[in-house]
Amino acid sequence: MQRENNTALSSAATSRLRHRKQSNEVRLFQTLAKQMVEICLLMTITTMVVVIQIFMAKELLNLLRKAHEDRSLPGFRLLNWHFFFTAMLFVYGRLLSQPLVNSVTSDKFLYQFVSSHIKYHMAICYFFYIAGFMWFILTLKKKMYKYQFGQYAWTHMILIVVFTQSSFTVANIFEGIFWFLLPASLIIINDIFAYIIGFFFGRTPLIKLSPKKTWEGFIGASVTTIISAFALANVLGRFQWLTCPRKDLSTGWLQCDPGPLFRPEYYTLPGWIHQWFLWKEISILPVQWHALCLGLFASIIAPFGGFFASGFKRAFKIKDFGDSIPGHGGITDRMDCQMVMAVFAYIYHQSFVVREGISVEIILDQILTNLTFEEQQTLLIKLGQILQERLGHS
């Protein structure tokens, strides 16, 4: 009888262990699947931004291109792309350097390799730029000076006005997909409702650069965009994987402290309201008040990016920047307001959202970026000595 009881207990324990192992395997698979989905989403958005930048550069470079002159200057078009990819190396190198360092801190060799390259990143980019500058000087051709210098200036304008502005989109992604998705959505909402309201109710012309724009559409879209900003921020702010900032390039970013901006605050509604409705209280995320500022900018200031593009096309007597999107013109036609919005969203986030002062994370970032592995070990030893002395005095 005792043997049978022992056998039964052993069988039950084995069954529990097997069940626990299967449960752990299922949870591990689900976690890995979620992480892979999220890292794929991050890489997809970043790749999409880079592809859009390349298409925009192609459209704008072709805008002032003259076939006859280009045939007389073999390789000159390649020089324009040399400057473009040098700018890409510089901008994205600056944006991704800290996440890359954070990703390889556990491996001493990789950390030293990456740190050394980041240290000389600016010098490398400057070398590439100077190489392009010398390339340009050496290819100057008699009777083509005006065209060549015009193309040189035009290329740099594209890099400064277009590429640099649109690169802030990637910077916003690494602050949390929320800060990319919300501003981009507000521009789309504003554009759609400006068209719909202007189509049905538009009577008063808004600006001569865009004859189809009306005051009715502009005001109606502004009100709709601001309301949408407040509501959409509440929805997007509930998903932690949208609000977590990216500190490295690994996949482990499911969990983070959402911070006070994304913790709901509850407000009791006045009695006369919940007599008519079922709600007695509502929850509001503090980030929704920041979203109102984004909505205000997206509805009043960002459309001027579109007006600028319209004036630019009128100056060059063209209808569209390109034909990349059938029926909608080129990529540049769709991204004019988005570029202005991306810059504002990043500056607003850094100025009014990011906590001021020095934090432990900021100090750690500086230590990991600017100190060698040996210097970090020395710092750790000295900190340990200081703490021991303070504990001895207390």
PABARO-974214 format. One line per 8 residues: number of its first residue (from 1); their letters; for each residue x, y, z of N, C-alpha, C. Coordinates in pm, whole numbers, plus 50000, padded with zeros to 5 digits. Layout:
! PABARO-974214
NUM	a	X/Y/Z/X/Y/Z/X/Y/Z; ...
//
This chain:
! PABARO-974214
1	mqrennta	50085/49878/50000/50000/50000/50000/50088/50125/50000; 50193/50124/50083/50283/50239/50091/50352/50261/49957; 50388/50146/49890/50454/50156/49761/50361/50218/49657; 50232/50179/49663/50136/50236/49567/50119/50386/49589; 50114/50429/49717/50102/50573/49748/50224/50650/49698; 50342/50593/49720/50465/50659/49672/50467/50671/49521; 50420/50563/49455/50416/50565/49308/50318/50673/49259; 50203/50684/49326/50103/50783/49287/50156/50925/49309
9	lssaatsr	50223/50945/49423/50278/51078/49450/50386/51115/49349; 50472/51016/49317/50578/51040/49218/50519/51074/49082; 50413/51001/49045/50347/51026/48916/50285/51164/48913; 50221/51206/49023/50158/51340/49029/50264/51449/49021; 50377/51428/49095/50484/51528/49092/50542/51541/48952; 50562/51424/48885/50615/51428/48747/50519/51501/48655; 50388/51476/48674/50287/51543/48590/50289/51694/48612; 50303/51737/48740/50307/51880/48769/50431/51946/48707
17	lrhrkqsn	50545/51875/48719/50668/51929/48661/50656/51943/48509; 50595/51838/48446/50577/51843/48301/50485/51958/48261; 50376/51974/48339/50281/52081/48310/50345/52219/48329; 50427/52232/48438/50494/52360/48464/50594/52390/48353; 50667/52288/48305/50764/52307/48198/50694/52352/48070; 50580/52287/48040/50505/52325/47921/50454/52469/47932; 50407/52506/48052/50357/52643/48073/50469/52745/48056; 50588/52712/48112/50702/52803/48097/50743/52816/47951
25	evrlfqtl	50739/52703/47879/50774/52708/47737/50675/52793/47659; 50546/52782/47691/50443/52861/47623/50463/53010/47651; 50488/53044/47781/50510/53185/47817/50635/53240/47749; 50742/53158/47744/50865/53201/47679/50842/53226/47531; 50767/53135/47467/50736/53151/47324/50653/53277/47299; 50553/53301/47384/50469/53420/47369/50551/53548/47386; 50640/53548/47487/50724/53666/47511/50815/53693/47393; 50882/53585/47344/50971/53602/47230/50896/53648/47107
33	akqmveic	50774/53592/47088/50693/53631/46972/50658/53780/46978; 50617/53826/47098/50583/53968/47113/50705/54056/47088; 50820/54013/47142/50942/54091/47124/50981/54100/46977; 50968/53987/46905/51004/53987/46764/50909/54074/46684; 50780/54071/46719/50684/54157/46651/50719/54303/46671; 50756/54339/46793/50785/54478/46824/50915/54526/46759; 51021/54442/46762/51145/54483/46699/51127/54491/46549; 51044/54402/46492/51015/54410/46349/50939/54538/46317
41	llmtittm	50847/54577/46406/50774/54702/46386/50868/54821/46388; 50960/54822/46486/51058/54931/46495/51143/54939/46370; 51196/54824/46325/51282/54823/46208/51205/54858/46082; 51077/54815/46076/50995/54846/45959/50971/54996/45947; 50937/55060/46060/50912/55204/46058/51040/55280/46022; 51153/55240/46084/51280/55307/46055/51318/55290/45908; 51304/55168/45856/51334/55142/45715/51243/55224/45625; 51115/55233/45662/51020/55311/45583/51063/55457/45575
49	vvviqifm	51108/55513/45689/51153/55652/45690/51273/55671/45599; 51370/55577/45604/51489/55587/45520/51452/55580/45372; 51362/55487/45337/51318/55473/45197/51249/55601/45150; 51164/55657/45236/51096/55782/45200/51198/55894/45177; 51300/55900/45262/51404/56003/45245/51476/55987/45111; 51505/55863/45073/51575/55839/44947/51487/55881/44829; 51358/55848/44834/51267/55887/44726/51252/56038/44718; 51244/56103/44834/51233/56249/44835/51358/56313/44775
57	akellnll	51475/56261/44813/51600/56314/44758/51605/56294/44607; 51559/56178/44560/51558/56151/44416/51468/56249/44343; 51349/56273/44396/51255/56367/44333/51312/56508/44328; 51370/56552/44437/51420/56689/44444/51549/56708/44364; 51635/56606/44361/51756/56615/44279/51721/56622/44131; 51617/56550/44093/51575/56550/43952/51506/56680/43913; 51463/56756/44012/51384/56877/43983/51464/56979/43904; 51591/56996/43936/51675/57094/43866/51775/57027/43772
65	rkahedrs	51753/56902/43748/51845/56827/43662/51824/56863/43515; 51933/56880/43442/51928/56907/43299/52004/56797/43227; 51933/56728/43139/51990/56609/43074/52115/56642/42993; 52112/56754/42921/52225/56788/42835/52352/56812/42918; 52337/56889/43026/52452/56917/43112/52502/56791/43181; 52408/56704/43223/52448/56582/43292/52528/56489/43200; 52493/56489/43072/52568/56405/42978/52712/56454/42962; 52732/56584/42983/52867/56641/42974/52947/56625/43103
73	lpgfrlln	52879/56577/43209/52944/56562/43339/52924/56420/43392; 52992/56324/43334/52975/56185/43381/53019/56170/43527; 52936/56105/43605/52966/56083/43747/52921/56194/43839; 52871/56305/43782/52832/56417/43867/52709/56382/43951; 52616/56304/43896/52498/56263/43972/52539/56174/44089; 52642/56093/44068/52692/56007/44176/52746/56090/44291; 52803/56206/44260/52855/56294/44364/52743/56344/44455; 52626/56376/44396/52512/56420/44477/52472/56313/44578
81	whffftam	52470/56188/44534/52434/56078/44624/52544/56052/44726; 52668/56082/44691/52777/56070/44789/52751/56164/44907; 52713/56287/44879/52683/56382/44986/52561/56336/45066; 52462/56280/44998/52340/56235/45066/52371/56123/45166; 52445/56022/45121/52473/55909/45210/52575/55945/45318; 52659/56045/45293/52748/56096/45399/52665/56162/45509; 52567/56242/45467/52476/56304/45564/52397/56198/45640; 52356/56091/45572/52283/55983/45638/52370/55914/45742
89	lfvygrll	52498/55890/45707/52590/55828/45801/52610/55916/45924; 52620/56047/45903/52641/56138/46015/52519/56144/46106; 52401/56168/46047/52279/56187/46126/52240/56060/46199; 52234/55948/46127/52191/55824/46192/52299/55769/46285; 52423/55800/46255/52529/55761/46349/52512/55830/46482; 52477/55959/46478/52454/56034/46602/52330/55982/46676; 52226/55947/46601/52101/55902/46664/52114/55763/46725; 52189/55675/46657/52191/55535/46698/52313/55498/46782
97	sqplvnsv	52404/55592/46804/52527/55559/46875/52500/55511/47017; 52418/55584/47093/52392/55545/47231/52316/55413/47242; 52207/55392/47164/52142/55260/47168/52236/55146/47131; 52327/55171/47036/52420/55067/46995/52517/55034/47107; 52568/55136/47175/52658/55114/47289/52587/55035/47398; 52464/55073/47428/52387/55003/47532/52362/54857/47497; 52363/54824/47367/52335/54687/47323/52454/54594/47341; 52575/54650/47347/52695/54564/47349/52777/54580/47476
105	tsdkflyq	52719/54639/47580/52796/54662/47703/52837/54531/47771; 52763/54423/47747/52795/54296/47813/52915/54226/47749; 52953/54264/47628/53067/54203/47560/53182/54303/47552; 53292/54274/47619/53403/54369/47629/53462/54401/47492; 53484/54299/47407/53545/54321/47276/53454/54407/47188; 53327/54367/47181/53232/54443/47099/53218/54586/47151; 53216/54600/47283/53201/54734/47341/53317/54824/47301; 53440/54771/47311/53558/54851/47275/53557/54883/47125
113	fvsshiky	53515/54785/47042/53511/54806/46898/53411/54915/46862; 53290/54906/46917/53185/55004/46888/53223/55142/46944; 53276/55143/47066/53311/55271/47129/53418/55345/47048; 53516/55271/46999/53622/55336/46921/53569/55395/46792; 53475/55324/46728/53417/55376/46604/53328/55497/46631; 53254/55493/46741/53168/55607/46774/53254/55729/46808; 53366/55706/46874/53455/55817/46911/53503/55892/46787; 53531/55819/46679/53583/55881/46558/53475/55897/46450
121	hmaicyff	53349/55882/46491/53239/55890/46395/53237/56024/46322; 53249/56133/46397/53244/56266/46336/53362/56287/46241; 53480/56240/46280/53598/56254/46194/53582/56174/46064; 53524/56055/46075/53502/55972/45956/53405/56041/45860; 53296/56094/45915/53196/56163/45831/53257/56288/45766; 53340/56359/45843/53404/56479/45787/53500/56441/45674; 53571/56329/45692/53660/56282/45586/53582/56252/45458; 53467/56184/45471/53385/56155/45354/53335/56284/45288
129	yiagfmwf	53297/56381/45371/53248/56507/45313/53360/56581/45239; 53479/56588/45300/53592/56655/45236/53630/56584/45106; 53620/56450/45107/53647/56375/44984/53550/56416/44874; 53421/56432/44911/53323/56478/44814/53348/56620/44768; 53391/56704/44862/53423/56844/44828/53538/56850/44727; 53643/56771/44752/53756/56768/44659/53714/56708/44524; 53630/56607/44529/53576/56545/44408/53504/56652/44324; 53424/56733/44390/53350/56839/44321/53446/56940/44255
137	iltlkkkm	53548/56985/44329/53643/57083/44276/53718/57026/44156; 53760/56900/44166/53838/56839/44059/53758/56813/43933; 53625/56808/43945/53541/56781/43827/53481/56907/43767; 53517/57025/43820/53467/57149/43761/53511/57159/43616; 53415/57195/43532/53439/57196/43388/53408/57333/43331; 53492/57380/43243/53474/57511/43183/53338/57521/43115; 53274/57636/43128/53141/57668/43074/53028/57592/43146; 53063/57514/43252/52963/57440/43328/52963/57483/43475
145	ykyqfgqy	53044/57586/43506/53059/57626/43646/52926/57662/43711; 52847/57741/43643/52721/57788/43701/52628/57671/43732; 52616/57577/43639/52530/57461/43660/52583/57374/43774; 52715/57353/43778/52773/57266/43881/52758/57327/44020; 52787/57458/44032/52772/57521/44163/52624/57529/44204; 52536/57545/44107/52393/57544/44137/52348/57408/44191; 52398/57300/44130/52366/57166/44177/52426/57139/44315; 52547/57190/44338/52612/57174/44469/52529/57241/44578
153	awthmili	52486/57365/44552/52404/57437/44650/52269/57369/44668; 52209/57323/44558/52078/57257/44564/52086/57127/44645; 52193/57053/44628/52211/56928/44704/52219/56957/44853; 52293/57060/44891/52306/57094/45033/52175/57147/45090; 52098/57215/45010/51967/57261/45057/51876/57142/45086; 51881/57042/44999/51801/56921/45020/51842/56853/45151; 51973/56847/45175/52022/56780/45296/51981/56856/45422; 51986/56989/45417/51955/57069/45535/51805/57079/45559
161	vvftqssf	51730/57113/45455/51587/57141/45470/51504/57014/45475; 51541/56915/45395/51457/56795/45382/51509/56681/45467; 51633/56638/45441/51684/56519/45507/51696/56537/45658; 51755/56648/45701/51774/56671/45845/51641/56677/45918; 51543/56747/45859/51412/56757/45925/51344/56621/45935; 51344/56546/45826/51276/56417/45829/51347/56316/45920; 51478/56336/45946/51550/56245/46034/51502/56255/46178; 51438/56366/46214/51383/56378/46349/51273/56274/46372
169	tvanifeg	51216/56222/46264/51115/56117/46278/51174/55995/46346; 51295/55955/46306/51360/55839/46368/51394/55870/46514; 51437/55994/46540/51466/56032/46679/51341/56019/46765; 51225/56054/46710/51099/56041/46784/51066/55895/46811; 51096/55807/46715/51068/55664/46733/51144/55610/46854; 51269/55652/46870/51349/55601/46982/51310/55662/47115; 51232/55769/47113/51176/55822/47237/51049/55746/47276; 51003/55658/47189/50879/55584/47208/50794/55598/47083
177	ifwfllpa	50742/55488/47031/50665/55493/46906/50547/55589/46920; 50500/55609/47042/50391/55705/47068/50424/55841/47010; 50549/55886/47029/50589/56021/46986/50612/56030/46836; 50613/55916/46768/50613/55916/46621/50472/55902/46567; 50396/55810/46626/50265/55776/46571/50162/55887/46591; 50162/55949/46709/50063/56054/46735/50082/56175/46644; 50201/56237/46635/50217/56353/46546/50187/56320/46400; 50234/56202/46353/50209/56165/46214/50060/56148/46188
185	sliiindi	49988/56088/46283/49843/56068/46268/49769/56201/46267; 49814/56297/46346/49746/56426/46353/49756/56501/46220; 49870/56490/46152/49885/56553/46021/49789/56490/45921; 49776/56357/45925/49685/56287/45833/49541/56327/45863; 49504/56330/45990/49367/56369/46028/49337/56511/45983; 49431/56602/46005/49411/56741/45965/49394/56754/45815; 49473/56682/45740/49467/56687/45594/49333/56634/45543; 49288/56523/45602/49162/56462/45557/49043/56554/45586
193	fayiigff	49036/56606/45708/48920/56687/45745/48925/56826/45680; 49043/56877/45651/49050/57004/45577/48990/56986/45439; 49016/56871/45378/48960/56844/45245/48808/56823/45251; 48763/56740/45349/48620/56708/45357/48538/56832/45391; 48577/56903/45495/48501/57022/45537/48510/57132/45432; 48628/57147/45373/48642/57247/45267/48560/57213/45145; 48548/57085/45114/48470/57042/44997/48322/57072/45014; 48268/57047/45133/48124/57064/45155/48087/57205/45201
201	fgrtplik	48174/57269/45278/48136/57398/45337/48228/57514/45298; 48335/57484/45225/48433/57588/45193/48378/57694/45099; 48397/57821/45138/48352/57934/45056/48460/58042/45046; 48536/58063/45154/48629/58174/45162/48772/58125/45137; 48839/58175/45031/48977/58132/45003/49071/58165/45120; 49163/58074/45146/49255/58092/45260/49384/58161/45219; 49450/58112/45114/49579/58165/45072/49593/58146/44922; 49654/58242/44856/49664/58238/44711/49755/58125/44662
209	lspkktwe	49851/58084/44745/49941/57975/44704/49866/57843/44685; 49757/57826/44759/49675/57704/44748/49529/57746/44730; 49487/57768/44607/49351/57820/44581/49239/57732/44635; 49265/57602/44648/49160/57511/44694/49142/57513/44846; 49236/57571/44918/49226/57579/45064/49129/57691/45102; 49043/57662/45200/48946/57761/45246/48955/57781/45397; 48908/57896/45442/48907/57924/45586/48817/57826/45660; 48705/57791/45598/48613/57697/45662/48680/57561/45684
217	gfigasvt	48750/57515/45580/48820/57387/45592/48933/57395/45693; 49005/57508/45695/49117/57526/45787/49070/57526/45932; 48964/57603/45961/48913/57613/46098/48849/57481/46142; 48769/57423/46053/48703/57295/46087/48803/57185/46112; 48907/57179/46028/49009/57076/46047/49089/57101/46174; 49110/57228/46211/49184/57260/46334/49109/57209/46456; 48980/57237/46462/48899/57191/46576/48899/57039/46582; 48879/56974/46468/48875/56827/46463/49009/56767/46505
225	tiisafal	49118/56828/46459/49251/56775/46491/49282/56786/46639; 49247/56898/46701/49274/56918/46845/49194/56818/46928; 49067/56799/46893/48984/56700/46964/49041/56560/46945; 49080/56529/46821/49136/56396/46791/49266/56374/46867; 49347/56478/46881/49474/56466/46955/49448/56425/47099; 49351/56488/47162/49319/56458/47301/49269/56314/47317; 49182/56271/47225/49124/56136/47234/49226/56029/47194; 49300/56055/47087/49395/55956/47037/49509/55932/47135
233	anvlgrfq	49552/56037/47203/49659/56021/47304/49615/55928/47416; 49487/55932/47452/49434/55844/47556/49439/55699/47512; 49410/55675/47385/49410/55538/47332/49552/55485/47319; 49638/55560/47252/49775/55515/47228/49855/55505/47358; 49827/55594/47453/49901/55596/47579/49873/55478/47669; 49772/55398/47637/49738/55280/47719/49826/55159/47686; 49896/55164/47571/49978/55051/47528/50123/55077/47567; 50173/54995/47657/50306/55017/47710/50413/55006/47603
241	wltcprkd	50395/54914/47507/50497/54895/47404/50504/55014/47309; 50403/55102/47312/50409/55224/47231/50478/55337/47306; 50476/55331/47437/50528/55442/47517/50670/55420/47566; 50719/55295/47565/50853/55267/47615/50959/55326/47522; 51052/55405/47575/51161/55456/47490/51261/55346/47460; 51334/55361/47352/51434/55263/47313/51569/55305/47367; 51626/55225/47456/51758/55253/47512/51867/55173/47443; 51827/55065/47372/51925/54985/47300/51858/54926/47178
249	lstgwlqc	51931/54841/47105/51880/54782/46981/51840/54637/46999; 51827/54592/47123/51787/54454/47149/51635/54444/47143; 51585/54321/47166/51440/54299/47158/51370/54310/47292; 51446/54323/47401/51385/54320/47535/51331/54454/47579; 51222/54497/47523/51170/54630/47556/51021/54627/47583; 50972/54509/47626/50830/54497/47655/50792/54575/47780; 50876/54569/47881/50842/54627/48010/50923/54754/48036; 50856/54856/48087/50925/54977/48130/50831/55052/48223
257	dpgplfrp	50888/55142/48299/50807/55228/48384/50741/55333/48296; 50609/55330/48284/50543/55424/48192/50561/55569/48231; 50595/55592/48357/50614/55730/48401/50481/55797/48431; 50486/55910/48499/50361/55978/48539/50276/56025/48422; 50338/56049/48307/50260/56098/48192/50159/55996/48142; 50189/55868/48162/50103/55763/48108/50029/55686/48219; 50024/55743/48339/49943/55684/48445/49812/55760/48454; 49699/55692/48442/49570/55762/48438/49538/55835/48568
265	eyytlpgw	49479/55951/48554/49428/56028/48667/49275/56034/48653; 49206/56016/48763/49059/56005/48759/48994/56134/48809; 48894/56178/48734/48822/56301/48765/48673/56269/48777; 48613/56314/48888/48470/56293/48909/48391/56397/48830; 48292/56349/48757/48211/56438/48674/48104/56507/48759; 48064/56628/48723/47955/56697/48796/47825/56615/48790; 47741/56636/48889/47618/56557/48900/47527/56571/48779; 47519/56691/48721/47427/56710/48608/47471/56635/48483
273	ihqwflwk	47601/56595/48478/47648/56520/48361/47611/56373/48373; 47641/56311/48491/47612/56168/48500/47465/56139/48525; 47380/56244/48528/47236/56220/48524/47192/56181/48383; 47265/56232/48285/47232/56203/48145/47315/56090/48088; 47433/56068/48145/47522/55963/48095/47552/55864/48207; 47609/55748/48171/47637/55643/48267/47765/55669/48347; 47855/55755/48293/47984/55775/48358/47974/55869/48477; 48034/55829/48588/48044/55916/48704/48184/55977/48717
281	eisilpvq	48281/55913/48651/48416/55967/48650/48484/55929/48519; 48584/56004/48484/48660/55976/48362/48808/55969/48399; 48882/55892/48321/49027/55882/48342/49098/55955/48229; 49193/56037/48265/49270/56115/48168/49419/56092/48193; 49492/56066/48086/49636/56054/48096/49697/56195/48090; 49790/56227/48178/49852/56361/48172/49911/56395/48036; 49954/56291/47960/50012/56317/47828/49909/56377/47732; 49781/56362/47764/49677/56419/47677/49684/56571/47672
289	whalclgl	49728/56633/47782/49741/56779/47781/49856/56822/47688; 49961/56741/47683/50069/56767/47587/50019/56744/47445; 49932/56645/47429/49878/56615/47295/49800/56733/47239; 49737/56811/47327/49665/56930/47280/49761/57028/47212; 49880/57042/47266/49981/57131/47205/50023/57076/47069; 50042/56944/47060/50076/56884/46932/49964/56903/46831; 49840/56887/46878/49725/56906/46789/49713/57050/46741; 49743/57143/46830/49738/57285/46794/49842/57317/46687
297	fasiiapf	49962/57263/46704/50067/57287/46604/50032/57220/46472; 49982/57096/46479/49949/57021/46357/49839/57087/46276; 49751/57161/46343/49637/57220/46272/49662/57364/46228; 49755/57436/46295/49774/57579/46263/49909/57606/46196; 50016/57545/46246/50150/57576/46196/50195/57478/46087; 50177/57348/46110/50226/57247/46015/50173/57266/45873; 50046/57310/45852/49999/57330/45714/50083/57428/45635; 50158/57515/45703/50243/57608/45630/50357/57536/45558
305	ggffasgf	50390/57414/45602/50484/57333/45526/50428/57299/45390; 50298/57273/45386/50231/57248/45258/50225/57373/45172; 50200/57488/45235/50197/57615/45160/50335/57646/45101; 50441/57616/45180/50577/57636/45131/50601/57550/45007; 50559/57422/45015/50577/57332/44900/50498/57381/44779; 50377/57433/44802/50295/57485/44692/50364/57604/44626; 50418/57694/44707/50491/57809/44651/50614/57766/44574; 50681/57662/44626/50801/57611/44559/50765/57556/44422
313	krafkikd	50656/57480/44413/50615/57422/44285/50573/57530/44187; 50508/57634/44238/50470/57745/44151/50594/57817/44097; 50696/57830/44181/50819/57896/44138/50885/57821/44023; 50876/57687/44025/50938/57606/43921/50837/57558/43816; 50712/57606/43830/50607/57578/43732/50587/57428/43709; 50573/57356/43821/50545/57213/43814/50421/57183/43896; 50352/57076/43860/50231/57038/43933/50264/56952/44054; 50353/56856/44037/50392/56765/44145/50544/56752/44149
321	fgdsipgh	50596/56711/44264/50739/56688/44276/50783/56561/44203; 50689/56468/44185/50721/56343/44116/50595/56265/44091; 50612/56141/44049/50497/56055/44021/50510/55921/44094; 50572/55925/44213/50594/55801/44289/50463/55738/44334; 50362/55823/44368/50232/55774/44412/50130/55811/44305; 50080/55716/44227/49986/55747/44118/49863/55824/44169; 49837/55939/44107/49721/56019/44143/49744/56113/44260; 49859/56101/44328/49885/56185/44445/50018/56259/44435
329	ggitdrmd	50084/56255/44321/50211/56323/44308/50325/56241/44365; 50428/56309/44409/50545/56239/44462/50541/56224/44613; 50644/56157/44664/50657/56138/44809/50667/56273/44879; 50740/56366/44819/50760/56498/44879/50627/56571/44899; 50533/56551/44805/50401/56616/44817/50326/56569/44941; 50352/56446/44984/50281/56390/45099/50354/56413/45231; 50482/56451/45222/50564/56459/45344/50597/56602/45384; 50545/56702/45313/50584/56840/45342/50547/56881/45485
337	cqmvmavf	50424/56853/45526/50381/56889/45662/50440/56795/45768; 50461/56668/45729/50514/56571/45825/50654/56610/45872; 50735/56667/45783/50870/56706/45822/50867/56816/45929; 50783/56916/45907/50770/57026/46003/50721/56972/46137; 50624/56882/46132/50566/56825/46254/50667/56740/46330; 50750/56664/46259/50848/56577/46325/50949/56659/46405; 50994/56770/46349/51090/56855/46420/51025/56914/46545; 50902/56964/46531/50835/57023/46647/50812/56918/46756
345	ayiyhqsf	50768/56798/46717/50741/56693/46816/50866/56659/46895; 50981/56651/46827/51106/56619/46896/51147/56732/46990; 51143/56856/46940/51183/56970/47023/51088/56986/47142; 50959/56968/47119/50862/56979/47229/50889/56871/47334; 50914/56748/47288/50939/56638/47381/51063/56665/47466; 51171/56712/47400/51295/56738/47473/51283/56858/47567; 51199/56956/47530/51189/57079/47608/51089/57070/47722; 50975/57004/47699/50865/57009/47795/50823/56873/47853
353	vvregisv	50874/56764/47797/50831/56632/47843/50942/56561/47920; 51062/56559/47863/51175/56493/47930/51205/56565/48061; 51225/56487/48166/51252/56546/48297/51382/56623/48296; 51380/56739/48361/51498/56824/48367/51596/56773/48472; 51720/56820/48461/51821/56786/48560/51895/56658/48525; 51988/56621/48615/52071/56503/48594/52005/56385/48664; 51993/56275/48591/51936/56154/48648/52041/56044/48643; 52012/55932/48710/52104/55818/48710/52122/55766/48568
361	eiildqil	52013/55762/48489/52021/55711/48352/52111/55799/48266; 52101/55930/48283/52184/56022/48203/52332/56002/48238; 52361/55991/48369/52500/55971/48410/52553/55838/48356; 52473/55731/48365/52516/55602/48312/52541/55608/48163; 52455/55678/48090/52475/55693/47945/52608/55760/47915; 52640/55865/47992/52765/55937/47971/52885/55847/48005; 52873/55770/48112/52983/55682/48152/53006/55574/48045; 52898/55513/47998/52910/55405/47900/52961/55456/47765
369	tnltfeeq	52930/55581/47733/52968/55635/47603/53110/55690/47603; 53147/55761/47708/53270/55840/47705/53388/55777/47779; 53364/55676/47862/53474/55613/47937/53505/55476/47881; 53633/55441/47882/53673/55306/47841/53635/55206/47949; 53648/55078/47915/53613/54973/48011/53701/54982/48135; 53830/55008/48116/53922/55019/48230/53888/55141/48316; 53851/55253/48251/53813/55373/48325/53684/55349/48404; 53593/55272/48348/53470/55239/48421/53501/55155/48544
377	qtlliklg	53595/55060/48531/53635/54979/48646/53698/55066/48754; 53784/55160/48713/53847/55252/48809/53742/55337/48880; 53645/55385/48805/53537/55465/48863/53458/55383/48965; 53431/55257/48932/53356/55169/49023/53433/55149/49154; 53564/55129/49145/53646/55109/49265/53644/55234/49353; 53661/55351/49291/53663/55477/49365/53528/55506/49430; 53418/55475/49356/53285/55493/49415/53265/55402/49535; 53317/55278/49524/53308/55186/49635/53383/55236/49757
385	qilqerlg	53502/55294/49735/53581/55349/49846/53510/55467/49913; 53452/55555/49830/53380/55671/49884/53261/55628/49967; 53186/55529/49917/53068/55480/49990/53108/55414/50121; 53219/55340/50120/53266/55275/50243/53305/55379/50347; 53371/55487/50305/53410/55594/50397/53288/55661/50456; 53187/55686/50374/53065/55749/50425/52991/55658/50522; 52991/55527/50491/52925/55434/50583/53001/55425/50714; 53135/55439/50705/53215/55434/50828/53191/55555/50917
393	hs	53165/55674/50856/53141/55796/50934/52998/55801/50990; 52905/55729/50924/52765/55738/50969/52738/55648/51088
//
